[in-house]
Amino acid sequence: MAEPQALVEIRDLKRYFDVSPPPLERLLQRKPRAWVKALDGVSFTIRRGETFALVGESGCGKSTVARCLVGLYRPSAGKILFDGIDLAGLNRRKTAVPLRRRMQMIFQDPYASLNPRWRVRRIVAEPLVTHGLVGSRAERDARVAELLVQVRLSPEDGDKFPHEFSGGQRQRISIARALAARPEFLVCDEPTSALDVSVQAQILNLMKDLQSAFRLTCLFISHNLAVVYQVSDRVGVMYLGRLVEIAAAEQLFARPLHPYTRLLIDTIPRLDPVDGAAAEREPVAGEVPNPIDPPPGCAFHPRCPFADARCRAERPELIEADGALVACHAVAEGRLAPAALTTSSHPGATGRAGPSGKLAL
């Protein structure tokens, strides 16, 4: 069976933010311009119909990738190919809008992403009106009612305002709005992080059902590794604006290669008893370096127990190793073998899908 074609391809994507002091202050204090390298050469592909997840600590660049993809940020360099068309090179709105309709985004905070002055019917109908997908008002209202039912709300909810709903219900409204334009590609930027744990599984199960029903391709961004394990087909691990490992979800969590990936997985709470008590959560050692002045060589070397002189001087590139892509000199040189994890430390032990395929966190 042929491998699915790539719908999204990111090539050497860079996004720098100017955080320099005002010009007069730079002149008087003789300070150079300062840049935060939020993305510093990120490359990956997302195949049609799959869910590709990005994980990493806060500030690693996950959300910046998402915002560059949907056009909220303009890349400093690199290419974003959607169905073979370079989005970064589209300067005219007339040519960009049809492609933008095919991709939509679900934002992290359902309390901030919905206009509090609009009724739900108008919020969900906004993409329909913007892209001219409906004609009459009756057609628009019928489509909005259909979308609300699809996300397991009532058509009557269209007459309400966002403040009348709980966080989980607001996120359902956000999902309905994202689906209104009938997109092919959905960017989910930590869609459950602002919700109670009891509600997260409901939203994730809903999203999985909708992805299957509408054959959606997804970029899923999260810091919750147990959730990522359940919803993703492949996973990319980011650190300080770069990808350090890309692998199939099962392989990444069973046999992580990069030291940073291993440390992230070590933070997952374990259910196996140790000396009669549950194992304590292990924090990732050290602190993330200053993104304005990152360390030379491998950015992870100040926190890595396997770093040597080469790691401190030469930045590693992604290479194929053991069926995955990894940017690590220790792996490339054979100094670091894949880590085989026990079943009890596997993220699936904290949130396993039941016999029905539904996730229960």
DRENSEMAR-654258 format. One record per residue: residue in one letter; x, y, z of N, C-alpha, C in turn. Coordinates in steps of 0.001 Angstrom, whole numbers. Each point is the difference from the previous one (the first is absolute). Layout:
BEGIN
PT   resn        nx        ny        nz       cax       cay       caz        cx        cy        cz
PT      A         X         Y         Z         X         Y         Z         X         Y         Z
...
END
This chain:
BEGIN
PT   resn        nx        ny        nz       cax       cay       caz        cx        cy        cz
PT      M       840     -1195         0      -840      1195         0       879      1250         0
PT      A      -302       946      -902       815      1208      -125      -156       883      1232
PT      E      1096       666       371       -31       905      1138      -804      1246      -344
PT      P      -850       489       931      -812      1182      -289       875      1190      -380
PT      Q      -505       787      -932       724      1189      -471        17      1068      1080
PT      A      1077       780        48       113      1080       986      -941      1142      -385
PT      L      -821       435       956      -873      1158      -218       723      1285       397
PT      V       768       -72      1087       737      1166       514      1477      -353        60
PT      E       822       910      -494      1451      -196        59       661      1295       469
PT      I       730       -99      1099       732      1140       552      1481      -188      -331
PT      R       598      1004      -626      1407       -98      -391       805      1135       617
PT      D       872      -351       917       957       948       594      -688      1285       453
PT      L     -1104      -158       735      -801      1147       427       700       760      1124
PT      K        76      1324      -182       609       861      1011      -948      1164       305
PT      R       -50       339      1281      -782      1173       417       743       686      1130
PT      Y       488      1218      -265       748       768       978      -847      1196       445
PT      F        76       316      1281      -703      1153       549      1023      1020       478
PT      D      -194      1246      -421       904      1085       383      -368       482      1407
PT      V       907      -205       968      -229       431      1383      1053      1045       397
PT      S       473       758      -976      1042       988       245      -533      1170       816
PT      P       856       648       782      -392      1249       662      -292      1070     -1042
PT      P      -653      1091       392      -259      1104      -944      1304       504      -632
PT      P       -73       533     -1228      1218       438      -709       866       971       791
PT      L      -618       954       700       796       968       754       766      -677      1127
PT      E      -642      -932       680       674      -727      1088      1139      -836      -546
PT      R      -210      -637     -1156      1076      -796      -607      1181       890      -366
PT      L      -313      1207      -474      1066       915      -413       790       492      1196
PT      L      -700       396      1063       683       546      1170       776     -1067       751
PT      Q      -572     -1196       100       649     -1072       762       802      -950      -883
PT      R        19       311     -1295       763      -809      -964      -387     -1474        71
PT      K     -1300      -219       -16      -524     -1362        36      -371      -448     -1413
PT      P       302     -1246      -356      -417      -506     -1320     -1483      -383        23
PT      R      -563      -241     -1152     -1374      -476       -80       -71     -1430       541
PT      A     -1122      -319       619      -180     -1323       608     -1182      -702      -656
PT      W       181     -1288      -249     -1038      -793      -654      -277     -1272       791
PT      V     -1267      -339       135      -389     -1300       547      -248      -934     -1173
PT      K       767     -1079       -63      -156      -969     -1087     -1040     -1034       422
PT      A     -1281       391      -142     -1085      -888       420        -3     -1288      -803
PT      L       290       104     -1286       169     -1164      -878      1308       184      -751
PT      D       844     -1020        44      1340       155      -571       331     -1176      -918
PT      G      -826      -179     -1035       260     -1062      -966      -794     -1264       289
PT      V     -1323        92       -27      -881     -1142       289      -487      -600     -1314
PT      S       119     -1328      -118      -446      -704     -1210      -741     -1269       384
PT      F     -1189      -193      -570      -751     -1250       177     -1125       -42     -1022
PT      T      -618     -1161      -146     -1139      -164      -897     -1162      -604       776
PT      I     -1217       291      -476     -1210      -594       569      -746      -666     -1143
PT      R      -186     -1311       102      -670      -743     -1069     -1507       169        86
PT      R      -654      -186     -1104     -1456       104       -40      -642     -1011       947
PT      G      -940       489       818      -757      -882       877       654      -325      1325
PT      E      1242       443       226       672      -330      1245       -56      1162       987
PT      T       299      -328      1249       150      1017      1043      1469        62       385
PT      F       612      1144      -263      1402       227       354        17       901      1228
PT      A       678      -423      1051        30       755      1252      1355       651       199
PT      L       -14      1202       589      1216       676       437       -28       112      1513
PT      V      1079      -418       648        88        63      1458      1294       695       389
PT      G        37       446      1244      1182       678       525      -385       942      1113
PT      E       996       507       706      -256       928      1096      -538      1326      -522
PT      S      -588       781       894      -511      1320      -368      1133       860      -566
PT      G      -299       703     -1099       999       861      -615       872      -673     -1028
PT      C      -273     -1275      -322       870      -708      -947      -340       336     -1451
PT      G     -1155       639      -243      -343       392     -1365     -1189      -727      -601
PT      K      -689      -832       782     -1126      -787      -534     -1098       899      -559
PT      S      -446       955       804     -1094       870      -433       427       933     -1129
PT      T      1277       349       -52       488       842     -1089      -108      -740     -1327
PT      V       276     -1306         2      -184      -808     -1212     -1450        74      -454
PT      A      -920      -180       958     -1431        26      -330      -406      1345      -586
PT      R       446      1077       600      -390      1333      -462       613       338     -1353
PT      C      1183      -511      -278       582       189     -1327      -800      -788     -1045
PT      L      -434     -1181       375      -754      -847      -927     -1296       655      -453
PT      V      -729       595       941     -1312       569      -347        83      1470      -403
PT      G      1206       552       -67       161      1351      -509       -55      1104      1032
PT      L       -31      -323      1290        -6      1040      1024      1387       622       172
PT      Y      1047      -768      -275      1368       507       -26       562      -221     -1398
PT      R       794       949      -454       689      -170     -1281      1392      -565       275
PT      P       386     -1080      -644      1318      -595       244      1135       967      -336
PT      S      1072       -89       787      1193       783      -320       757      -630     -1162
PT      A       -97     -1328      -123       642      -731     -1094      -628     -1391       -62
PT      G       271      -703     -1086      -521     -1347      -147     -1281       -56      -812
PT      K      -517     -1209      -170     -1193      -218      -810     -1057      -776       776
PT      I     -1260       339      -270     -1146      -745       523      -809      -439     -1201
PT      L        68     -1269      -350      -700      -524     -1164     -1289      -671       448
PT      F     -1119       458      -548     -1298      -626       257      -532      -519     -1326
PT      D       -84     -1321      -112      -421      -644     -1245       856       474     -1164
PT      G      1309       180       287       956       371     -1034       137      1483      -260
PT      I      -808       838       654        40      1451      -220       691       671      1182
PT      D       952       883      -287       759       690      1050      -837      1131       582
PT      L      -489      -192      1230      -834      1012       647       789      1259       320
PT      A      1274      -169       343       814      1158       359       212       933     -1182
PT      G      -164      -514     -1204       216       820     -1184     -1255       647      -539
PT      L     -1160      -223       653     -1247       590      -458      -144      1399       585
PT      N       115      1009      -838       -75      1388       466     -1378       618      -209
PT      R      -744      -521      -948     -1309       563      -305     -1088      -727       769
PT      R      -870       760       626     -1093      -580       778      -912      -854      -874
PT      K      -200       423     -1249      -911      -712      -889       465     -1419      -255
PT      T      1303      -206       -75       531     -1342      -239       159      -795      1292
PT      A       128       697      1144       225      -693      1267     -1286      -504       637
PT      V     -1113       747      -152     -1244      -336       690      -514     -1398      -331
PT      P       -30      -428     -1273      -495     -1361      -279       799     -1091       695
PT      L      1306       213       123       820      -986       702      -213        84      1500
PT      R      -151      1206       526      -216       163      1430     -1304      -653       447
PT      R     -1000       -39      -903     -1263      -651       346       197     -1480       272
PT      R       993      -592      -655       225     -1442       137       737      -356      1286
PT      M       434      1000       756       641      -259      1297      -604       914      1057
PT      Q      -276      -561      1158      -596       759      1089       734      -327      1293
PT      M      -220       844      1017       745      -146      1253      -942        12      1185
PT      I       276      -881       957      -689        -5      1293       985       525      1031
PT      F      -362      1097       654       939       666       896       -40      -603      1400
PT      Q      1025       359       769       197      -586      1313     -1062       411      1011
PT      D      -346      1269        32      -864       525      1050     -1395       293      -547
PT      P      -991      -833       319     -1353       249      -509      -655      1228       616
PT      Y       569       520      1082      -548      1204       630       449      1266      -722
PT      A      1103       -77      -728       541      1173      -684      -222       -33     -1510
PT      S      -274     -1169      -575       -66      -122     -1455     -1397       237      -568
PT      L     -1002       201       865     -1358       259      -464      -391      1439       336
PT      N      -611       696      -948      -422      1384       204     -1152        37      1008
PT      P       192       620      1173     -1043       -20      1033     -1255       787      -379
PT      R        94       858     -1008     -1146       825      -397      -845      -652     -1094
PT      W       475     -1096      -537      -731      -676     -1065      -745     -1207       549
PT      R     -1174      -231      -567      -700     -1249       307       709     -1159      -711
PT      V      -217     -1199       539       690     -1176      -529      -308      -201     -1480
PT      R     -1229       286      -406      -366      -185     -1407       893       850      -913
PT      R       262      1225       400       842       869      -821      1457      -446        27
PT      I       459      -495      1160      1380      -465       117       257     -1178      -945
PT      V      -900      -976        39       180     -1193      -825      -184       333     -1481
PT      A      -859       967      -294      -289       342     -1397      1068       883      -634
PT      E       902       546       790       982       941      -546       801      -578     -1171
PT      P       556     -1237        94       723      -541     -1169      -913      -213     -1206
PT      L     -1257      -332       234      -935      -203     -1107      -202      1290      -781
PT      V      -127      1104       724      -199      1300      -637      1291       486      -651
PT      T      1116      -139       709      1290       489      -506       373      -662     -1321
PT      H      -235     -1318       -79       403      -744     -1201     -1145      -173      -993
PT      G     -1150       617       285     -1115       -62      -938      -522     -1402      -234
PT      L       -96      -795      1066      -407     -1398      -135     -1508      -205        93
PT      V      -728      1032       380     -1458       -98        78      -609      1208      -702
PT      G     -1271      -163      -420      -672      1097      -671      -951       738       917
PT      S     -1164      -589       207     -1032       657       798       261      -153      1489
PT      R      -714       805       779       108       -86      1455      -535     -1331       513
PT      A     -1051      -506      -625      -559     -1296       404      1010     -1114      -207
PT      E       737        60     -1112      1033     -1004      -269      1115        93      1036
PT      R       369      1237       340      1044       192      1008      -437      -549      1362
PT      D     -1224       304       428      -484      -469      1300      -106     -1518        36
PT      A      -390      -603     -1110      -101     -1464       -60      1380      -637       127
PT      R       987       616      -660      1371      -535        86       559       155      1408
PT      V      -256      1137       654       471       205      1371      -638     -1018       930
PT      A     -1305      -251      -151      -680      -986       834       605     -1388      -201
PT      E       339      -337     -1244       634     -1297      -298      1351      -116       687
PT      L       779      1076       -40      1331       -13       622      -101      -142      1516
PT      L      -940       683       622      -168       -91      1451      -382     -1416       410
PT      V      -837      -651      -790      -366     -1391       305      1216      -917      -151
PT      Q       841       266     -1001      1188      -825      -219       965        49      1181
PT      V        57      1136       699       885       105      1164      -771      -263      1302
PT      R     -1185      -590      -145      -812      -458      1133      -518      1152       870
PT      L      -399      1067      -682      -741      1079       627     -1386        60      -647
PT      S      -847       863       512     -1360       124      -514       -96      1161      -985
PT      P      -841      -104     -1046      -187      1136      -913      -471      1256       723
PT      E      -750      -171      1099      -467      1143       778      1141       758       665
PT      D      1154      -658       153      1157       667       611       519      1142      -862
PT      G      -399        32     -1255       436      1074      -877      -489      1372       418
PT      D     -1062        50       814      -541      1283       455       706       532      1244
PT      K       917      -777       567       654       389      1253      1326       706      -275
PT      F       537       610      1076      1315       638       -47      1041      -939       625
PT      P      1292       172      -336      1037      -907       526        29       -94      1520
PT      H      -311      1093       726       112       -47      1461     -1030      -933       628
PT      E      -970      -452      -771     -1022      -901       525       420     -1466       -66
PT      F      1225      -262      -447       471     -1375      -175      1204      -272       894
PT      S       221     -1272       299      1190      -434       733      1199        -8      -949
PT      G      1192      -237       555      1207       -23      -824       -46     -1070     -1070
PT      G      -456     -1203       377       -87     -1078      -982      -998       303     -1101
PT      Q     -1120       618       348      -994       365     -1004       522      1093      -918
PT      R       764       934       541       585      1054      -833       978      -595     -1003
PT      Q       755     -1007       439       930      -614      -935      -749      -758     -1090
PT      R     -1163      -551       313      -834      -635     -1024      -459      1037     -1027
PT      I      -313      1207       483      -376      1080      -919      1188       352      -908
PT      S      1194        42       577      1205       280      -796       210     -1070     -1060
PT      I      -251     -1250       354       147     -1097      -962     -1035       137     -1111
PT      A     -1252       353       370     -1041       197     -1012       383      1113      -966
PT      R       549      1087       529       436      1108      -855      1111      -447      -943
PT      A       951      -801       518      1106      -474      -830      -483      -918     -1117
PT      L     -1041      -788       267      -506      -948      -992      -940       651     -1008
PT      A      -442      1220       274     -1000       644      -854       461       133     -1444
PT      A      1275       284      -205       515       202     -1354       364     -1292      -700
PT      R      -321     -1131       607       324     -1332      -541      1496      -118      -315
PT      P       856       186      1001      1444       -27      -253       511     -1426      -217
PT      E      1191       -83      -587       703     -1275      -135      1035      -168      1106
PT      F       479      1140       508      1110       -12       958      -396       809      1225
PT      L       189      -591      1180      -392       634      1253      1229       148       893
PT      V       258      1222       453      1097       275       925      -592       143      1401
PT      C       405      -866       903      -540       -24      1366      1102       413       970
PT      D       -64      1243       460      1049       547       873      -403      -190      1463
PT      E       423     -1100       594      -310      -358      1384     -1490       202       286
PT      P      -878      -687      -737     -1435       281        93      -645      -411      1312
PT      T       703      -781       831      -613      -450      1259       738       485      1239
PT      S      1081       768      -163       820       362      1158      -714       930       964
PT      A      -994       788      -485      -719       929       869     -1247      -624       625
PT      L      -192     -1316      -236     -1213      -669       467       288      -912      1180
PT      D     -1033      -279       791       122      -970      1082       303     -1382      -577
PT      V       704      -812       785       373     -1328      -465     -1227      -825      -368
PT      S     -1088       170       753     -1214      -773      -271      -621       346     -1347
PT      V       302      1208      -509      -573       452     -1273       945      -297     -1161
PT      Q      1296      -119       280       980      -187     -1056      -283     -1233      -844
PT      A      -304     -1118       664      -249     -1246      -737     -1209       144      -911
PT      Q     -1038       717       438     -1187       194      -837       353       752     -1280
PT      I       775      1076       146       377       802     -1166       909      -792      -938
PT      L       945      -745       561       913      -788      -833      -743     -1098      -744
PT      N      -936      -661       662      -794     -1030      -672      -845       605     -1111
PT      L      -555      1179       256      -774       686     -1028       878       316     -1203
PT      M      1196       506       237       898       354     -1091       422     -1227      -794
PT      K       235     -1126       672       360     -1226      -709     -1152      -481      -875
PT      D     -1224        85       516     -1171      -400      -785      -167       889     -1231
PT      L       174      1309       180      -155       934     -1111      1118      -177     -1033
PT      Q      1209      -284       465      1108      -227      -925      -280     -1212      -876
PT      S      -521     -1057       614      -328     -1200      -759     -1150       255      -971
PT      A     -1024       745       450     -1180       240      -829       309       886     -1199
PT      F       866      1001       199       278       967     -1068      1376      -202      -633
PT      R       709     -1056       390      1316      -332      -569       958      1186        92
PT      L       108       542      1184       832      1172       218      1459      -383       214
PT      T       884       870      -415      1414       -72       336       238      1002      1126
PT      C       757      -396      1030       113       849      1193      1448       223       414
PT      L       263      1227       444      1203       312       769      -466       219      1429
PT      F       453      -837       916      -451        54      1386      1172       433       874
PT      I      -183      1107       723      1048       547       847      -409      -149      1456
PT      S       877      -574       804      -332      -216      1407      1276      -237       801
PT      H       -92       264      1302      1082      -369       902      -365     -1221       824
PT      N     -1235      -517      -193      -474     -1182       725       364     -1239      -810
PT      L      1046      -703       410       501     -1130      -777      -972     -1166       -23
PT      A      -769      -200      1065      -974     -1087        14     -1065       230     -1060
PT      V      -421      1251      -178      -981       338     -1032       614      -172     -1381
PT      V      1213       483      -178       682      -110     -1290       127     -1455      -414
PT      Y       323      -871       942       142     -1424      -306     -1305      -573      -547
PT      Q     -1125       456       529     -1289      -552      -387      -498       522     -1344
PT      V       262      1264      -321      -649       611     -1167       886        59     -1240
PT      S      1325      -177       137       898       278     -1122       463     -1268      -704
PT      D       328       171     -1283       632     -1066      -781      1519       141        26
PT      R       476      1235      -153      1430       281       113       191      1207       910
PT      V      1199        85       588       283      1045       983      1332       661      -331
PT      G        17      1332        93      1239       753      -101       298       665      1338
PT      V      1200      -176       492       415       564      1289       825      1254      -273
PT      M      -423      1143       571       675      1272      -236       765       457      1238
PT      Y      1124       654      -275       787       590      1088       646      1273      -526
PT      L      -319      1120       616       595      1299      -298       -32       311     -1501
PT      G     -1186      -149      -600      -189       393     -1385       418      -991     -1049
PT      R       408     -1217       418       426     -1013      -964      -603     -1356       354
PT      L      -141      -842     -1008      -457     -1367       221      1196      -871       351
PT      V      -137      -776      1081      1099      -882       402      -317     -1462      -286
PT      E     -1284      -321      -216      -354     -1388      -309     -1377       -44      -661
PT      I      -141      -864     -1001     -1278      -272      -657      -132     -1503      -146
PT      A     -1129      -544       462      -198     -1451       -81     -1482      -321        91
PT      A      -352     -1224      -374     -1358      -471       220      -283         8      1492
PT      A     -1250       276       371      -340       163      1417       364     -1230       814
PT      E      -374     -1172      -472       292     -1227       743      1501      -161       218
PT      Q       775       256     -1055      1445      -164       104       620      1045       923
PT      L      -450      1248      -124       597      1066       798      -172      -256      1490
PT      F     -1201      -435       400      -254      -202      1421       545     -1335       508
PT      A       195      -959      -887       547     -1286       431      1528        -5       -11
PT      R       606       678     -1006      1459        -5      -134       492      1388      -390
PT      P       -52       973       919       470      1359      -321      1501        19      -245
PT      L       427       831      -946      1411        77      -350       697      1197       637
PT      H      -543      1194      -184       681      1208       458       -66       118      1524
PT      P      1081       449       643       -21       158      1464     -1119       903       496
PT      Y      -329      1042      -775     -1078       891       421     -1350      -718       -35
PT      T      -223      -806     -1026     -1238      -786       -68      -106      -928      1204
PT      R      1104      -611       383        -9      -901      1162      -349       756      1281
PT      L       559      1201       139      -302       788      1192     -1465       419        33
PT      L      -564       350     -1166     -1418       356       -51      -867     -1179       421
PT      I       302     -1172      -519      -801     -1182       331       158      -364      1472
PT      D      1156       290       579       211      -262      1433      -904       855       880
PT      T      -536      1109      -549      -873       852       809     -1420      -534        91
PT      I      -338     -1017      -785     -1353      -549        28      -210      -756      1310
PT      P     -1056       283       750      -262      -717      1253      -146     -1499      -252
PT      R       597      -803       881       -45     -1454      -137      -939      -603      1029
PT      L      -623     -1096      -391      -937      -673       884       624     -1181       734
PT      D      1218      -402      -422       617     -1145       664       542       428      1358
PT      P      -227      -790      1053       478       366      1334      1506      -172       133
PT      V       597       922       710      1418       -77       321       125       129      1513
PT      D       472     -1057       648       106       -31      1462     -1349       296       657
PT      G     -1042      -567      -595     -1323       134       603      -703      1302      -319
PT      A       590       860      -793      -630      1279      -343       177       260     -1472
PT      A      -856       834      -547        95       342     -1413      1273       792      -234
PT      A       618      -245     -1143      1241       704      -329      -250      1493      -120
PT      E       937       785       523      -151      1448       -76       255       479     -1422
PT      R      -660      1087      -360       199       610     -1316      1398       606       -64
PT      E       737      -315     -1061      1369       473      -139        29      1210      -930
PT      P       401      1173       483        60      1166      -879      1150      -114      -985
PT      V      -164       658     -1162      1094        54      -964      1123       836       601
PT      A      1206      -550         9      1119       647       672       383      1306      -689
PT      G       481       972       808       500      1256      -542     -1089       925      -499
PT      E       422      1085      -650      -912      1004      -522       256       211     -1484
PT      V     -1053       441      -718       138       293     -1417       906      1220      -162
PT      P      1001       -50      -878       898      1154      -191      -747      1224      -537
PT      N       639      1144       103      -551      1248      -501      -105       -71     -1529
PT      P     -1215       114      -564      -129      -102     -1471       632      1163      -742
PT      I       287      1110       695       680      1121      -652      1481      -318      -192
PT      D       554      -758       910      1418      -362       -65       145     -1500       272
PT      P      -437      -851      -942        63     -1447       226      1439      -498        50
PT      P       238     -1119       654      1363      -541        83       474      -500     -1355
PT      P      1308       -19      -235       523      -525     -1272      -174     -1512       -69
PT      G       135      -513     -1199      -124     -1447      -154     -1431      -454       197
PT      C      -167     -1132       652     -1332      -509       322      -595       842      1124
PT      A     -1190       562      -225      -607       876      1007      -321      -733      1285
PT      F       -94     -1328       -60      -358      -784      1185      1226      -417       813
PT      H      1197       288      -486      1189      -554       658       181       466      1452
PT      P      -425      1229       415       182       346      1420      -826      -868       952
PT      R     -1043      -674      -516      -865      -821       845       181     -1489      -272
PT      C       856      -342      -959        97     -1390      -457      1121      -744       726
PT      P      -299     -1146       616      1050      -777       687       940      -715      -954
PT      F      -303       -11     -1312       831      -723      -964       807       943      -882
PT      A       -10      1305       289       675       989      -842      1517      -143        89
PT      D       658       227     -1149      1460        18       -21       462      1256      -748
PT      A      1271        66      -341       563      1194      -626      -674       301     -1346
PT      R      -301     -1041      -762      -655       216     -1293     -1390       603       189
PT      C      -723      -462      1000     -1342       518       276        43      1483       352
PT      R      1060       425       665       121      1393       408       456       915     -1128
PT      A       476      -577     -1112       549       812     -1084      -779       -92     -1299
PT      E      -620     -1148      -283      -634      -240     -1306     -1484      -302       172
PT      R      -829       743      -717     -1446      -217        98      -398     -1230      -809
PT      P      -689      -956       600      -381     -1218      -732     -1190       247      -918
PT      E       -39      -726     -1103     -1127        37      -928      -790     -1300       120
PT      L     -1244        27      -450      -828     -1197        41       567     -1071      -926
PT      I       207     -1202       539       452     -1138      -793      -915     -1183       293
PT      E       -38      -957      -898      -825     -1190       209       737      -974       904
PT      A      -703      -501      1010       581      -960       936     -1110      -867       583
PT      D       124     -1287      -153      -948      -946       591     -1449       297      -415
PT      G      -188       386     -1271     -1337       253      -511      -578      1348       362
PT      A       792       875       620      -470      1330       385       993      1041      -509
PT      L      -337      1276       187       928      1093      -283       408       618      1324
PT      V      1304       179       210       478       528      1269      1195       912      -248
PT      A        81      1092       765      1127       933       -81       819      -136      1268
PT      C       939      -936        -7       809      -271      1195      1316      -650      -409
PT      H      1110       620       388      1307      -574      -309       225     -1327       719
PT      A      -503      -113      1228       203     -1231       765      -673     -1187      -677
PT      V     -1191       220      -564      -691     -1067      -724       739      -313     -1291
PT      A       412      1046      -727       692      -197     -1273      1303      -762       179
PT      E       687       230      1120      1291      -649       245      -143     -1345       692
PT      G     -1234      -389       322      -205     -1289       652       293         8      1482
PT      R       134      1207       586       261        87      1436     -1263      -147       833
PT      L     -1158        96      -667     -1273         1       711      -974      -907      -731
PT      A      -346     -1116       620      -936      -946      -598     -1427       410       334
PT      P     -1003      -426      -813     -1403       309       314      -380      -501      1381
PT      A      -831       775       683      -434      -365      1351     -1295      -790       -88
PT      A        21     -1247       417     -1212      -822        28      -719       251      1319
PT      L     -1258       443       -81      -758       343      1190      -857     -1165       442
PT      T      -251       -67      1297      -875     -1032       531     -1448       375      -232
PT      T      -876      -982        47     -1420       249      -232      -566       980      1006
PT      S       422       -98      1263      -559       857      1041       395      1448      -155
PT      S      1133       279      -690       415      1384      -201      -491       551     -1322
PT      H      -690      -830      -780      -527       398     -1293     -1146       981       200
PT      P       -97      1058      -805     -1051       990       187     -1395      -571      -140
PT      G      -146     -1115      -733     -1317      -587      -135      -555      -477      1315
PT      A       869      -238       994      -472      -471      1298      -747      1075       761
PT      T       175      1274      -385      -671      1084       708     -1291       428      -657
PT      G      -250      -432     -1222     -1214       424      -676      -291      -874     -1184
PT      R      -408     -1235       238      -148      -982     -1055     -1387        38      -605
PT      A       -86      -166     -1311     -1286       -75      -658      -673     -1308       367
PT      G     -1288        54       246      -745     -1178       382      -362      -872     -1177
PT      P      -808     -1067       207      -366      -906     -1073      -724       707     -1139
PT      S      -704      1085       295      -722       730     -1041       895       925      -789
PT      G      1285        97       385       918       917      -648       -51      1394       559
PT      K      -803       241      1030      -123      1313       607      1082       202      1046
PT      L       464      1224       104      1041       340       953      -599       346      1332
PT      A       569      -552      1081      -456       314      1359      1208       418       806
PT      L       143      1293       203      1166       530       735      -176      -198      1493
END
